[in-house]
């Protein structure tokens, strides 16, 4: 997730797409062509919402998470529980 200061959502997406392509090339990946934007309501700070995704689904919570967010192919590190 990246944060872009831009005069419009369109401008922010253009900036994000350019960076995504450059980043994918740097790490040997492919940019899929999907960029999403979210307009911040307030200045970013502790606990500020910087992205929101809402989707309607008839799936139960566990099935929803498995389907869209926990497929087993994620690259995740250990969570530091300190």
mmCIF file of the N, C-alpha and C atoms, coordinates in Angstrom:
data_MODEL
# 
_entry.id   MODEL 
# 
loop_
_atom_site.group_PDB 
_atom_site.id 
_atom_site.type_symbol 
_atom_site.label_atom_id 
_atom_site.label_alt_id 
_atom_site.label_comp_id 
_atom_site.label_asym_id 
_atom_site.label_entity_id 
_atom_site.label_seq_id 
_atom_site.pdbx_PDB_ins_code 
_atom_site.Cartn_x 
_atom_site.Cartn_y 
_atom_site.Cartn_z 
_atom_site.occupancy 
_atom_site.B_iso_or_equiv 
_atom_site.pdbx_formal_charge 
_atom_site.auth_seq_id 
_atom_site.auth_comp_id 
_atom_site.auth_asym_id 
_atom_site.auth_atom_id 
_atom_site.pdbx_PDB_model_num 
ATOM 1   N N  . UNK A 1 1  ? 0.856   -1.160  0.000   1.00 0.00 ? 1  UNK A N  1 
ATOM 2   C CA . UNK A 1 1  ? 0.000   0.000   0.000   1.00 0.00 ? 1  UNK A CA 1 
ATOM 3   C C  . UNK A 1 1  ? 0.904   1.224   0.000   1.00 0.00 ? 1  UNK A C  1 
ATOM 4   N N  . UNK A 1 2  ? 0.587   2.149   -0.843  1.00 0.00 ? 2  UNK A N  1 
ATOM 5   C CA . UNK A 1 2  ? 1.375   3.368   -0.922  1.00 0.00 ? 2  UNK A CA 1 
ATOM 6   C C  . UNK A 1 2  ? 0.467   4.570   -0.724  1.00 0.00 ? 2  UNK A C  1 
ATOM 7   N N  . UNK A 1 3  ? 1.054   5.663   -0.348  1.00 0.00 ? 3  UNK A N  1 
ATOM 8   C CA . UNK A 1 3  ? 0.309   6.892   -0.092  1.00 0.00 ? 3  UNK A CA 1 
ATOM 9   C C  . UNK A 1 3  ? 0.780   7.941   -1.087  1.00 0.00 ? 3  UNK A C  1 
ATOM 10  N N  . UNK A 1 4  ? -0.156  8.541   -1.808  1.00 0.00 ? 4  UNK A N  1 
ATOM 11  C CA . UNK A 1 4  ? 0.163   9.539   -2.828  1.00 0.00 ? 4  UNK A CA 1 
ATOM 12  C C  . UNK A 1 4  ? -0.583  10.820  -2.547  1.00 0.00 ? 4  UNK A C  1 
ATOM 13  N N  . UNK A 1 5  ? 0.126   11.935  -2.563  1.00 0.00 ? 5  UNK A N  1 
ATOM 14  C CA . UNK A 1 5  ? -0.501  13.250  -2.460  1.00 0.00 ? 5  UNK A CA 1 
ATOM 15  C C  . UNK A 1 5  ? -0.710  13.741  -3.889  1.00 0.00 ? 5  UNK A C  1 
ATOM 16  N N  . UNK A 1 6  ? -1.956  13.882  -4.289  1.00 0.00 ? 6  UNK A N  1 
ATOM 17  C CA . UNK A 1 6  ? -2.268  14.254  -5.663  1.00 0.00 ? 6  UNK A CA 1 
ATOM 18  C C  . UNK A 1 6  ? -3.519  15.129  -5.672  1.00 0.00 ? 6  UNK A C  1 
ATOM 19  N N  . UNK A 1 7  ? -3.665  15.945  -6.703  1.00 0.00 ? 7  UNK A N  1 
ATOM 20  C CA . UNK A 1 7  ? -4.832  16.835  -6.756  1.00 0.00 ? 7  UNK A CA 1 
ATOM 21  C C  . UNK A 1 7  ? -6.153  16.129  -7.051  1.00 0.00 ? 7  UNK A C  1 
ATOM 22  N N  . UNK A 1 8  ? -6.088  14.877  -7.546  1.00 0.00 ? 8  UNK A N  1 
ATOM 23  C CA . UNK A 1 8  ? -7.326  14.145  -7.842  1.00 0.00 ? 8  UNK A CA 1 
ATOM 24  C C  . UNK A 1 8  ? -7.078  12.645  -7.688  1.00 0.00 ? 8  UNK A C  1 
ATOM 25  N N  . UNK A 1 9  ? -8.163  11.884  -7.628  1.00 0.00 ? 9  UNK A N  1 
ATOM 26  C CA . UNK A 1 9  ? -8.057  10.429  -7.551  1.00 0.00 ? 9  UNK A CA 1 
ATOM 27  C C  . UNK A 1 9  ? -7.394  9.891   -8.815  1.00 0.00 ? 9  UNK A C  1 
ATOM 28  N N  . UNK A 1 10 ? -7.750  10.459  -9.960  1.00 0.00 ? 10 UNK A N  1 
ATOM 29  C CA . UNK A 1 10 ? -7.153  10.013  -11.226 1.00 0.00 ? 10 UNK A CA 1 
ATOM 30  C C  . UNK A 1 10 ? -5.638  10.212  -11.203 1.00 0.00 ? 10 UNK A C  1 
ATOM 31  N N  . UNK A 1 11 ? -5.200  11.373  -10.745 1.00 0.00 ? 11 UNK A N  1 
ATOM 32  C CA . UNK A 1 11 ? -3.768  11.640  -10.669 1.00 0.00 ? 11 UNK A CA 1 
ATOM 33  C C  . UNK A 1 11 ? -3.076  10.676  -9.710  1.00 0.00 ? 11 UNK A C  1 
ATOM 34  N N  . UNK A 1 12 ? -3.712  10.371  -8.592  1.00 0.00 ? 12 UNK A N  1 
ATOM 35  C CA . UNK A 1 12 ? -3.138  9.439   -7.624  1.00 0.00 ? 12 UNK A CA 1 
ATOM 36  C C  . UNK A 1 12 ? -2.994  8.047   -8.232  1.00 0.00 ? 12 UNK A C  1 
ATOM 37  N N  . UNK A 1 13 ? -3.997  7.601   -8.971  1.00 0.00 ? 13 UNK A N  1 
ATOM 38  C CA . UNK A 1 13 ? -3.936  6.284   -9.606  1.00 0.00 ? 13 UNK A CA 1 
ATOM 39  C C  . UNK A 1 13 ? -2.828  6.239   -10.659 1.00 0.00 ? 13 UNK A C  1 
ATOM 40  N N  . UNK A 1 14 ? -2.685  7.299   -11.432 1.00 0.00 ? 14 UNK A N  1 
ATOM 41  C CA . UNK A 1 14 ? -1.612  7.348   -12.435 1.00 0.00 ? 14 UNK A CA 1 
ATOM 42  C C  . UNK A 1 14 ? -0.250  7.223   -11.750 1.00 0.00 ? 14 UNK A C  1 
ATOM 43  N N  . UNK A 1 15 ? -0.044  7.953   -10.660 1.00 0.00 ? 15 UNK A N  1 
ATOM 44  C CA . UNK A 1 15 ? 1.212   7.858   -9.915  1.00 0.00 ? 15 UNK A CA 1 
ATOM 45  C C  . UNK A 1 15 ? 1.429   6.447   -9.373  1.00 0.00 ? 15 UNK A C  1 
ATOM 46  N N  . UNK A 1 16 ? 0.376   5.865   -8.831  1.00 0.00 ? 16 UNK A N  1 
ATOM 47  C CA . UNK A 1 16 ? 0.474   4.518   -8.270  1.00 0.00 ? 16 UNK A CA 1 
ATOM 48  C C  . UNK A 1 16 ? 0.792   3.487   -9.351  1.00 0.00 ? 16 UNK A C  1 
ATOM 49  N N  . UNK A 1 17 ? 0.160   3.623   -10.506 1.00 0.00 ? 17 UNK A N  1 
ATOM 50  C CA . UNK A 1 17 ? 0.403   2.672   -11.594 1.00 0.00 ? 17 UNK A CA 1 
ATOM 51  C C  . UNK A 1 17 ? 1.850   2.744   -12.088 1.00 0.00 ? 17 UNK A C  1 
ATOM 52  N N  . UNK A 1 18 ? 2.382   3.948   -12.183 1.00 0.00 ? 18 UNK A N  1 
ATOM 53  C CA . UNK A 1 18 ? 3.785   4.080   -12.612 1.00 0.00 ? 18 UNK A CA 1 
ATOM 54  C C  . UNK A 1 18 ? 4.713   3.420   -11.595 1.00 0.00 ? 18 UNK A C  1 
ATOM 55  N N  . UNK A 1 19 ? 4.470   3.669   -10.322 1.00 0.00 ? 19 UNK A N  1 
ATOM 56  C CA . UNK A 1 19 ? 5.301   3.085   -9.270  1.00 0.00 ? 19 UNK A CA 1 
ATOM 57  C C  . UNK A 1 19 ? 5.149   1.576   -9.228  1.00 0.00 ? 19 UNK A C  1 
ATOM 58  N N  . UNK A 1 20 ? 3.928   1.073   -9.414  1.00 0.00 ? 20 UNK A N  1 
ATOM 59  C CA . UNK A 1 20 ? 3.691   -0.375  -9.379  1.00 0.00 ? 20 UNK A CA 1 
ATOM 60  C C  . UNK A 1 20 ? 4.469   -1.072  -10.484 1.00 0.00 ? 20 UNK A C  1 
ATOM 61  N N  . UNK A 1 21 ? 4.469   -0.490  -11.665 1.00 0.00 ? 21 UNK A N  1 
ATOM 62  C CA . UNK A 1 21 ? 5.220   -1.074  -12.776 1.00 0.00 ? 21 UNK A CA 1 
ATOM 63  C C  . UNK A 1 21 ? 6.707   -1.095  -12.494 1.00 0.00 ? 21 UNK A C  1 
ATOM 64  N N  . UNK A 1 22 ? 7.226   0.013   -11.985 1.00 0.00 ? 22 UNK A N  1 
ATOM 65  C CA . UNK A 1 22 ? 8.650   0.092   -11.643 1.00 0.00 ? 22 UNK A CA 1 
ATOM 66  C C  . UNK A 1 22 ? 9.005   -0.912  -10.542 1.00 0.00 ? 22 UNK A C  1 
ATOM 67  N N  . UNK A 1 23 ? 8.161   -0.982  -9.515  1.00 0.00 ? 23 UNK A N  1 
ATOM 68  C CA . UNK A 1 23 ? 8.422   -1.884  -8.387  1.00 0.00 ? 23 UNK A CA 1 
ATOM 69  C C  . UNK A 1 23 ? 8.389   -3.338  -8.847  1.00 0.00 ? 23 UNK A C  1 
ATOM 70  N N  . UNK A 1 24 ? 7.393   -3.701  -9.642  1.00 0.00 ? 24 UNK A N  1 
ATOM 71  C CA . UNK A 1 24 ? 7.284   -5.080  -10.133 1.00 0.00 ? 24 UNK A CA 1 
ATOM 72  C C  . UNK A 1 24 ? 8.532   -5.467  -10.918 1.00 0.00 ? 24 UNK A C  1 
ATOM 73  N N  . UNK A 1 25 ? 9.010   -4.558  -11.761 1.00 0.00 ? 25 UNK A N  1 
ATOM 74  C CA . UNK A 1 25 ? 10.211  -4.839  -12.540 1.00 0.00 ? 25 UNK A CA 1 
ATOM 75  C C  . UNK A 1 25 ? 11.421  -5.018  -11.630 1.00 0.00 ? 25 UNK A C  1 
ATOM 76  N N  . UNK A 1 26 ? 11.500  -4.228  -10.565 1.00 0.00 ? 26 UNK A N  1 
ATOM 77  C CA . UNK A 1 26 ? 12.629  -4.295  -9.637  1.00 0.00 ? 26 UNK A CA 1 
ATOM 78  C C  . UNK A 1 26 ? 12.684  -5.628  -8.898  1.00 0.00 ? 26 UNK A C  1 
ATOM 79  N N  . UNK A 1 27 ? 11.527  -6.163  -8.524  1.00 0.00 ? 27 UNK A N  1 
ATOM 80  C CA . UNK A 1 27 ? 11.491  -7.404  -7.744  1.00 0.00 ? 27 UNK A CA 1 
ATOM 81  C C  . UNK A 1 27 ? 11.255  -8.642  -8.611  1.00 0.00 ? 27 UNK A C  1 
ATOM 82  N N  . UNK A 1 28 ? 11.246  -8.464  -9.933  1.00 0.00 ? 28 UNK A N  1 
ATOM 83  C CA . UNK A 1 28 ? 11.049  -9.592  -10.831 1.00 0.00 ? 28 UNK A CA 1 
ATOM 84  C C  . UNK A 1 28 ? 9.620   -10.075 -10.897 1.00 0.00 ? 28 UNK A C  1 
ATOM 85  N N  . UNK A 1 29 ? 8.679   -9.188  -10.634 1.00 0.00 ? 29 UNK A N  1 
ATOM 86  C CA . UNK A 1 29 ? 7.269   -9.569  -10.668 1.00 0.00 ? 29 UNK A CA 1 
ATOM 87  C C  . UNK A 1 29 ? 6.563   -8.941  -11.847 1.00 0.00 ? 29 UNK A C  1 
ATOM 88  N N  . UNK A 1 30 ? 5.255   -9.049  -11.844 1.00 0.00 ? 30 UNK A N  1 
ATOM 89  C CA . UNK A 1 30 ? 4.423   -8.461  -12.884 1.00 0.00 ? 30 UNK A CA 1 
ATOM 90  C C  . UNK A 1 30 ? 3.380   -7.577  -12.233 1.00 0.00 ? 30 UNK A C  1 
ATOM 91  N N  . UNK A 1 31 ? 3.179   -6.394  -12.791 1.00 0.00 ? 31 UNK A N  1 
ATOM 92  C CA . UNK A 1 31 ? 2.086   -5.536  -12.347 1.00 0.00 ? 31 UNK A CA 1 
ATOM 93  C C  . UNK A 1 31 ? 0.811   -6.031  -13.018 1.00 0.00 ? 31 UNK A C  1 
ATOM 94  N N  . UNK A 1 32 ? -0.202  -6.347  -12.244 1.00 0.00 ? 32 UNK A N  1 
ATOM 95  C CA . UNK A 1 32 ? -1.430  -6.950  -12.772 1.00 0.00 ? 32 UNK A CA 1 
ATOM 96  C C  . UNK A 1 32 ? -2.362  -5.956  -13.449 1.00 0.00 ? 32 UNK A C  1 
ATOM 97  N N  . UNK A 1 33 ? -2.100  -4.671  -13.258 1.00 0.00 ? 33 UNK A N  1 
ATOM 98  C CA . UNK A 1 33 ? -2.962  -3.662  -13.863 1.00 0.00 ? 33 UNK A CA 1 
ATOM 99  C C  . UNK A 1 33 ? -4.094  -3.208  -12.959 1.00 0.00 ? 33 UNK A C  1 
ATOM 100 N N  . UNK A 1 34 ? -4.149  -3.717  -11.732 1.00 0.00 ? 34 UNK A N  1 
ATOM 101 C CA . UNK A 1 34 ? -5.195  -3.302  -10.800 1.00 0.00 ? 34 UNK A CA 1 
ATOM 102 C C  . UNK A 1 34 ? -4.631  -2.288  -9.817  1.00 0.00 ? 34 UNK A C  1 
ATOM 103 N N  . UNK A 1 35 ? -5.199  -1.110  -9.816  1.00 0.00 ? 35 UNK A N  1 
ATOM 104 C CA . UNK A 1 35 ? -4.854  -0.085  -8.828  1.00 0.00 ? 35 UNK A CA 1 
ATOM 105 C C  . UNK A 1 35 ? -6.161  0.430   -8.243  1.00 0.00 ? 35 UNK A C  1 
ATOM 106 N N  . UNK A 1 36 ? -6.200  0.569   -6.936  1.00 0.00 ? 36 UNK A N  1 
ATOM 107 C CA . UNK A 1 36 ? -7.384  1.090   -6.266  1.00 0.00 ? 36 UNK A CA 1 
ATOM 108 C C  . UNK A 1 36 ? -6.986  2.338   -5.508  1.00 0.00 ? 36 UNK A C  1 
ATOM 109 N N  . UNK A 1 37 ? -7.929  3.233   -5.310  1.00 0.00 ? 37 UNK A N  1 
ATOM 110 C CA . UNK A 1 37 ? -7.651  4.474   -4.602  1.00 0.00 ? 37 UNK A CA 1 
ATOM 111 C C  . UNK A 1 37 ? -8.697  4.699   -3.521  1.00 0.00 ? 37 UNK A C  1 
ATOM 112 N N  . UNK A 1 38 ? -8.283  5.410   -2.508  1.00 0.00 ? 38 UNK A N  1 
ATOM 113 C CA . UNK A 1 38 ? -9.161  5.760   -1.392  1.00 0.00 ? 38 UNK A CA 1 
ATOM 114 C C  . UNK A 1 38 ? -8.802  7.171   -0.967  1.00 0.00 ? 38 UNK A C  1 
ATOM 115 N N  . UNK A 1 39 ? -9.761  8.075   -0.963  1.00 0.00 ? 39 UNK A N  1 
ATOM 116 C CA . UNK A 1 39 ? -9.511  9.460   -0.560  1.00 0.00 ? 39 UNK A CA 1 
ATOM 117 C C  . UNK A 1 39 ? -9.539  9.556   0.961   1.00 0.00 ? 39 UNK A C  1 
ATOM 118 N N  . UNK A 1 40 ? -8.442  10.026  1.529   1.00 0.00 ? 40 UNK A N  1 
ATOM 119 C CA . UNK A 1 40 ? -8.372  10.175  2.980   1.00 0.00 ? 40 UNK A CA 1 
ATOM 120 C C  . UNK A 1 40 ? -9.288  11.301  3.438   1.00 0.00 ? 40 UNK A C  1 
ATOM 121 N N  . UNK A 1 41 ? -9.962  11.074  4.540   1.00 0.00 ? 41 UNK A N  1 
ATOM 122 C CA . UNK A 1 41 ? -10.845 12.076  5.114   1.00 0.00 ? 41 UNK A CA 1 
ATOM 123 C C  . UNK A 1 41 ? -10.042 13.040  5.978   1.00 0.00 ? 41 UNK A C  1 
ATOM 124 N N  . UNK A 1 42 ? -8.998  12.512  6.602   1.00 0.00 ? 42 UNK A N  1 
ATOM 125 C CA . UNK A 1 42 ? -8.177  13.337  7.495   1.00 0.00 ? 42 UNK A CA 1 
ATOM 126 C C  . UNK A 1 42 ? -6.707  13.047  7.239   1.00 0.00 ? 42 UNK A C  1 
ATOM 127 N N  . UNK A 1 43 ? -5.846  13.865  7.807   1.00 0.00 ? 43 UNK A N  1 
ATOM 128 C CA . UNK A 1 43 ? -4.407  13.649  7.672   1.00 0.00 ? 43 UNK A CA 1 
ATOM 129 C C  . UNK A 1 43 ? -4.041  12.289  8.253   1.00 0.00 ? 43 UNK A C  1 
ATOM 130 N N  . UNK A 1 44 ? -3.137  11.562  7.599   1.00 0.00 ? 44 UNK A N  1 
ATOM 131 C CA . UNK A 1 44 ? -2.733  10.265  8.145   1.00 0.00 ? 44 UNK A CA 1 
ATOM 132 C C  . UNK A 1 44 ? -2.003  10.437  9.467   1.00 0.00 ? 44 UNK A C  1 
ATOM 133 N N  . UNK A 1 45 ? -2.302  9.581   10.382  1.00 0.00 ? 45 UNK A N  1 
ATOM 134 C CA . UNK A 1 45 ? -1.685  9.579   11.699  1.00 0.00 ? 45 UNK A CA 1 
ATOM 135 C C  . UNK A 1 45 ? -2.044  8.286   12.399  1.00 0.00 ? 45 UNK A C  1 
ATOM 136 N N  . UNK A 1 46 ? -1.708  8.176   13.656  1.00 0.00 ? 46 UNK A N  1 
ATOM 137 C CA . UNK A 1 46 ? -1.952  6.968   14.433  1.00 0.00 ? 46 UNK A CA 1 
ATOM 138 C C  . UNK A 1 46 ? -3.430  6.569   14.362  1.00 0.00 ? 46 UNK A C  1 
ATOM 139 N N  . UNK A 1 47 ? -3.683  5.384   13.828  1.00 0.00 ? 47 UNK A N  1 
ATOM 140 C CA . UNK A 1 47 ? -5.043  4.867   13.751  1.00 0.00 ? 47 UNK A CA 1 
ATOM 141 C C  . UNK A 1 47 ? -5.881  5.414   12.604  1.00 0.00 ? 47 UNK A C  1 
ATOM 142 N N  . UNK A 1 48 ? -5.298  6.212   11.725  1.00 0.00 ? 48 UNK A N  1 
ATOM 143 C CA . UNK A 1 48 ? -6.058  6.788   10.613  1.00 0.00 ? 48 UNK A CA 1 
ATOM 144 C C  . UNK A 1 48 ? -6.387  5.714   9.579   1.00 0.00 ? 48 UNK A C  1 
ATOM 145 N N  . UNK A 1 49 ? -7.566  5.784   9.006   1.00 0.00 ? 49 UNK A N  1 
ATOM 146 C CA . UNK A 1 49 ? -7.953  4.861   7.941   1.00 0.00 ? 49 UNK A CA 1 
ATOM 147 C C  . UNK A 1 49 ? -7.311  5.334   6.645   1.00 0.00 ? 49 UNK A C  1 
ATOM 148 N N  . UNK A 1 50 ? -6.501  4.455   6.048   1.00 0.00 ? 50 UNK A N  1 
ATOM 149 C CA . UNK A 1 50 ? -5.816  4.827   4.814   1.00 0.00 ? 50 UNK A CA 1 
ATOM 150 C C  . UNK A 1 50 ? -6.285  3.993   3.623   1.00 0.00 ? 50 UNK A C  1 
ATOM 151 N N  . UNK A 1 51 ? -7.136  3.019   3.855   1.00 0.00 ? 51 UNK A N  1 
ATOM 152 C CA . UNK A 1 51 ? -7.704  2.245   2.765   1.00 0.00 ? 51 UNK A CA 1 
ATOM 153 C C  . UNK A 1 51 ? -8.971  1.576   3.267   1.00 0.00 ? 51 UNK A C  1 
ATOM 154 N N  . UNK A 1 52 ? -9.932  1.433   2.389   1.00 0.00 ? 52 UNK A N  1 
ATOM 155 C CA . UNK A 1 52 ? -11.175 0.765   2.752   1.00 0.00 ? 52 UNK A CA 1 
ATOM 156 C C  . UNK A 1 52 ? -11.630 -0.081  1.574   1.00 0.00 ? 52 UNK A C  1 
ATOM 157 N N  . UNK A 1 53 ? -11.993 -1.319  1.848   1.00 0.00 ? 53 UNK A N  1 
ATOM 158 C CA . UNK A 1 53 ? -12.535 -2.213  0.830   1.00 0.00 ? 53 UNK A CA 1 
ATOM 159 C C  . UNK A 1 53 ? -13.819 -2.800  1.389   1.00 0.00 ? 53 UNK A C  1 
ATOM 160 N N  . UNK A 1 54 ? -14.909 -2.581  0.690   1.00 0.00 ? 54 UNK A N  1 
ATOM 161 C CA . UNK A 1 54 ? -16.189 -3.143  1.109   1.00 0.00 ? 54 UNK A CA 1 
ATOM 162 C C  . UNK A 1 54 ? -16.732 -3.988  -0.026  1.00 0.00 ? 54 UNK A C  1 
ATOM 163 N N  . UNK A 1 55 ? -17.223 -5.166  0.317   1.00 0.00 ? 55 UNK A N  1 
ATOM 164 C CA . UNK A 1 55 ? -17.729 -6.094  -0.694  1.00 0.00 ? 55 UNK A CA 1 
ATOM 165 C C  . UNK A 1 55 ? -18.927 -6.815  -0.091  1.00 0.00 ? 55 UNK A C  1 
ATOM 166 N N  . UNK A 1 56 ? -20.006 -6.931  -0.836  1.00 0.00 ? 56 UNK A N  1 
ATOM 167 C CA . UNK A 1 56 ? -21.159 -7.721  -0.394  1.00 0.00 ? 56 UNK A CA 1 
ATOM 168 C C  . UNK A 1 56 ? -20.873 -9.194  -0.657  1.00 0.00 ? 56 UNK A C  1 
ATOM 169 N N  . UNK A 1 57 ? -21.236 -10.049 0.284   1.00 0.00 ? 57 UNK A N  1 
ATOM 170 C CA . UNK A 1 57 ? -21.013 -11.477 0.129   1.00 0.00 ? 57 UNK A CA 1 
ATOM 171 C C  . UNK A 1 57 ? -22.000 -12.258 0.971   1.00 0.00 ? 57 UNK A C  1 
ATOM 172 N N  . UNK A 1 58 ? -22.425 -13.393 0.452   1.00 0.00 ? 58 UNK A N  1 
ATOM 173 C CA . UNK A 1 58 ? -23.279 -14.304 1.212   1.00 0.00 ? 58 UNK A CA 1 
ATOM 174 C C  . UNK A 1 58 ? -22.452 -15.325 1.984   1.00 0.00 ? 58 UNK A C  1 
ATOM 175 N N  . UNK A 1 59 ? -21.126 -15.275 1.841   1.00 0.00 ? 59 UNK A N  1 
ATOM 176 C CA . UNK A 1 59 ? -20.257 -16.228 2.536   1.00 0.00 ? 59 UNK A CA 1 
ATOM 177 C C  . UNK A 1 59 ? -20.207 -15.930 4.032   1.00 0.00 ? 59 UNK A C  1 
ATOM 178 N N  . UNK A 1 60 ? -20.050 -16.970 4.832   1.00 0.00 ? 60 UNK A N  1 
ATOM 179 C CA . UNK A 1 60 ? -19.813 -16.798 6.264   1.00 0.00 ? 60 UNK A CA 1 
ATOM 180 C C  . UNK A 1 60 ? -18.432 -16.156 6.436   1.00 0.00 ? 60 UNK A C  1 
ATOM 181 N N  . UNK A 1 61 ? -18.185 -15.534 7.562   1.00 0.00 ? 61 UNK A N  1 
ATOM 182 C CA . UNK A 1 61 ? -16.951 -14.787 7.785   1.00 0.00 ? 61 UNK A CA 1 
ATOM 183 C C  . UNK A 1 61 ? -15.697 -15.616 7.507   1.00 0.00 ? 61 UNK A C  1 
ATOM 184 N N  . UNK A 1 62 ? -15.605 -16.827 8.056   1.00 0.00 ? 62 UNK A N  1 
ATOM 185 C CA . UNK A 1 62 ? -14.416 -17.663 7.842   1.00 0.00 ? 62 UNK A CA 1 
ATOM 186 C C  . UNK A 1 62 ? -14.246 -18.031 6.371   1.00 0.00 ? 62 UNK A C  1 
ATOM 187 N N  . UNK A 1 63 ? -15.337 -18.376 5.706   1.00 0.00 ? 63 UNK A N  1 
ATOM 188 C CA . UNK A 1 63 ? -15.270 -18.730 4.284   1.00 0.00 ? 63 UNK A CA 1 
ATOM 189 C C  . UNK A 1 63 ? -14.885 -17.510 3.443   1.00 0.00 ? 63 UNK A C  1 
ATOM 190 N N  . UNK A 1 64 ? -15.379 -16.349 3.821   1.00 0.00 ? 64 UNK A N  1 
ATOM 191 C CA . UNK A 1 64 ? -15.039 -15.112 3.116   1.00 0.00 ? 64 UNK A CA 1 
ATOM 192 C C  . UNK A 1 64 ? -13.538 -14.835 3.218   1.00 0.00 ? 64 UNK A C  1 
ATOM 193 N N  . UNK A 1 65 ? -13.002 -14.935 4.416   1.00 0.00 ? 65 UNK A N  1 
ATOM 194 C CA . UNK A 1 65 ? -11.569 -14.694 4.612   1.00 0.00 ? 65 UNK A CA 1 
ATOM 195 C C  . UNK A 1 65 ? -10.736 -15.711 3.837   1.00 0.00 ? 65 UNK A C  1 
ATOM 196 N N  . UNK A 1 66 ? -11.150 -16.982 3.882   1.00 0.00 ? 66 UNK A N  1 
ATOM 197 C CA . UNK A 1 66 ? -10.426 -18.015 3.125   1.00 0.00 ? 66 UNK A CA 1 
ATOM 198 C C  . UNK A 1 66 ? -10.474 -17.738 1.623   1.00 0.00 ? 66 UNK A C  1 
ATOM 199 N N  . UNK A 1 67 ? -11.602 -17.318 1.126   1.00 0.00 ? 67 UNK A N  1 
ATOM 200 C CA . UNK A 1 67 ? -11.783 -17.094 -0.310  1.00 0.00 ? 67 UNK A CA 1 
ATOM 201 C C  . UNK A 1 67 ? -10.974 -15.911 -0.823  1.00 0.00 ? 67 UNK A C  1 
ATOM 202 N N  . UNK A 1 68 ? -10.980 -14.806 -0.078  1.00 0.00 ? 68 UNK A N  1 
ATOM 203 C CA . UNK A 1 68 ? -10.403 -13.574 -0.595  1.00 0.00 ? 68 UNK A CA 1 
ATOM 204 C C  . UNK A 1 68 ? -9.074  -13.162 0.045   1.00 0.00 ? 68 UNK A C  1 
ATOM 205 N N  . UNK A 1 69 ? -8.775  -13.625 1.247   1.00 0.00 ? 69 UNK A N  1 
ATOM 206 C CA . UNK A 1 69 ? -7.606  -13.099 1.941   1.00 0.00 ? 69 UNK A CA 1 
ATOM 207 C C  . UNK A 1 69 ? -6.663  -14.144 2.512   1.00 0.00 ? 69 UNK A C  1 
ATOM 208 N N  . UNK A 1 70 ? -7.059  -15.378 2.600   1.00 0.00 ? 70 UNK A N  1 
ATOM 209 C CA . UNK A 1 70 ? -6.221  -16.408 3.210   1.00 0.00 ? 70 UNK A CA 1 
ATOM 210 C C  . UNK A 1 70 ? -6.217  -17.633 2.311   1.00 0.00 ? 70 UNK A C  1 
ATOM 211 N N  . UNK A 1 71 ? -5.683  -17.464 1.116   1.00 0.00 ? 71 UNK A N  1 
ATOM 212 C CA . UNK A 1 71 ? -5.714  -18.526 0.120   1.00 0.00 ? 71 UNK A CA 1 
ATOM 213 C C  . UNK A 1 71 ? -4.607  -19.546 0.323   1.00 0.00 ? 71 UNK A C  1 
ATOM 214 N N  . UNK A 1 72 ? -3.618  -19.214 1.142   1.00 0.00 ? 72 UNK A N  1 
ATOM 215 C CA . UNK A 1 72 ? -2.463  -20.073 1.351   1.00 0.00 ? 72 UNK A CA 1 
ATOM 216 C C  . UNK A 1 72 ? -1.279  -19.686 0.479   1.00 0.00 ? 72 UNK A C  1 
ATOM 217 N N  . UNK A 1 73 ? -1.490  -18.768 -0.439  1.00 0.00 ? 73 UNK A N  1 
ATOM 218 C CA . UNK A 1 73 ? -0.417  -18.327 -1.324  1.00 0.00 ? 73 UNK A CA 1 
ATOM 219 C C  . UNK A 1 73 ? 0.168   -16.976 -0.917  1.00 0.00 ? 73 UNK A C  1 
ATOM 220 N N  . UNK A 1 74 ? -0.249  -16.435 0.213   1.00 0.00 ? 74 UNK A N  1 
ATOM 221 C CA . UNK A 1 74 ? 0.235   -15.144 0.656   1.00 0.00 ? 74 UNK A CA 1 
ATOM 222 C C  . UNK A 1 74 ? 1.680   -15.253 1.139   1.00 0.00 ? 74 UNK A C  1 
ATOM 223 N N  . UNK A 1 75 ? 2.421   -14.201 0.972   1.00 0.00 ? 75 UNK A N  1 
ATOM 224 C CA . UNK A 1 75 ? 3.776   -14.111 1.521   1.00 0.00 ? 75 UNK A CA 1 
ATOM 225 C C  . UNK A 1 75 ? 3.694   -13.253 2.763   1.00 0.00 ? 75 UNK A C  1 
ATOM 226 N N  . UNK A 1 76 ? 3.686   -13.912 3.901   1.00 0.00 ? 76 UNK A N  1 
ATOM 227 C CA . UNK A 1 76 ? 3.513   -13.186 5.160   1.00 0.00 ? 76 UNK A CA 1 
ATOM 228 C C  . UNK A 1 76 ? 4.643   -13.550 6.113   1.00 0.00 ? 76 UNK A C  1 
ATOM 229 N N  . UNK A 1 77 ? 5.084   -12.550 6.858   1.00 0.00 ? 77 UNK A N  1 
ATOM 230 C CA . UNK A 1 77 ? 6.087   -12.792 7.881   1.00 0.00 ? 77 UNK A CA 1 
ATOM 231 C C  . UNK A 1 77 ? 5.410   -13.048 9.214   1.00 0.00 ? 77 UNK A C  1 
ATOM 232 N N  . UNK A 1 78 ? 6.202   -13.401 10.183  1.00 0.00 ? 78 UNK A N  1 
ATOM 233 C CA . UNK A 1 78 ? 5.677   -13.601 11.529  1.00 0.00 ? 78 UNK A CA 1 
ATOM 234 C C  . UNK A 1 78 ? 5.231   -12.269 12.113  1.00 0.00 ? 78 UNK A C  1 
ATOM 235 N N  . UNK A 1 79 ? 4.191   -12.291 12.911  1.00 0.00 ? 79 UNK A N  1 
ATOM 236 C CA . UNK A 1 79 ? 3.714   -11.086 13.583  1.00 0.00 ? 79 UNK A CA 1 
ATOM 237 C C  . UNK A 1 79 ? 4.410   -10.995 14.932  1.00 0.00 ? 79 UNK A C  1 
ATOM 238 N N  . UNK A 1 80 ? 5.065   -9.858  15.170  1.00 0.00 ? 80 UNK A N  1 
ATOM 239 C CA . UNK A 1 80 ? 5.735   -9.619  16.438  1.00 0.00 ? 80 UNK A CA 1 
ATOM 240 C C  . UNK A 1 80 ? 4.685   -9.274  17.475  1.00 0.00 ? 80 UNK A C  1 
ATOM 241 N N  . UNK A 1 81 ? 4.502   -10.107 18.487  1.00 0.00 ? 81 UNK A N  1 
ATOM 242 C CA . UNK A 1 81 ? 3.422   -9.909  19.460  1.00 0.00 ? 81 UNK A CA 1 
ATOM 243 C C  . UNK A 1 81 ? 3.878   -9.183  20.720  1.00 0.00 ? 81 UNK A C  1 
ATOM 244 N N  . UNK A 1 82 ? 4.954   -8.430  20.631  1.00 0.00 ? 82 UNK A N  1 
ATOM 245 C CA . UNK A 1 82 ? 5.433   -7.710  21.826  1.00 0.00 ? 82 UNK A CA 1 
ATOM 246 C C  . UNK A 1 82 ? 4.535   -6.581  22.186  1.00 0.00 ? 82 UNK A C  1 
# 
